[in-house]
Amino acid sequence: MNLSQLTGQIVLMFILMLVGLLINKLGFMHAQTSTDLTNILLYVVSPCLIINAFQQRFSASRLQTLGLVIVGILIIYAVMIIVTQLVFRRVADPNLRRIMRYGSVYSNAGFMGIPLTSSLFGSTGVFFAVASLAAFNIFSWTHGISLFTGRQGSRRDNLKQIILNPNIIAIIVGLVLFVTSTRLPEIISNAVTYVSAINTPLSMIVIGNSLAAVKLNRETLDKRLWGVLLLRNLLFPYLTIVVLQLIGISGVPLFTTVLMAACPVAGIVVLFTLKVHGEPGPAVALMSVSTILSIATIPLVFALTNLH
């Protein structure tokens, strides 16, 4: 993995975020506009990117590698969940405790991971990155939301969120197309490709717009959140390297999965906090600082990958 290429791509991403920040400061993007663009990215653009990644010749070895990656990711999630349950069990404030646990485990794989993967590794990278994206959606809407709602959360509603998630549907459709070596009609394939192309710039602009409204202070940036940042930005991505290499994953499958794991705290932590009427300040601060730090921590994680 070329670290200079990775660093350059991350810097480019942050420049695009600055464009989003500038758009916000100029008053060109209001809250509803940001919400609408987020929905378009999650429910239209991202599924198109996933389906486009599966539009390639069937390979049994590639499918087998994807299966191994999935096994590795399941192991990693199990370890992360256990570690966060133990490490943060003594945090008295329930709002802060659930934010810390969720923020440590779940990365911004969809909004930042997929665009970075697509830019660096193309459709081959996205092909393997969908394993991380699927795992994120499944665990986030089961374990993740249970951290906030406890037993109040409806299993039926959470299962519905998973099954009807357009990204999960796109993964299933993409796998069927890949296994059966079915190609979309050219005109549809071109449309999917064009829609996929806006994923990276639009994702970064939306993230930048959201960061523009953040006000960091001692009240929102609790010193205990630095433990979360250490886990999310460095230790858990390093765990991903170790686990994947132990089960024999290397090359693009390794790089893409580590990249997805090295992304900052998932923005959905703010939505889940608001869902249970919690104080969102720590969640917003955590997501923002983690995103800013990722410009340095993602290249550092990949430097560790190259050392193994």
Beta strands, then each sheet from edge to edge (+ up, - down):
end
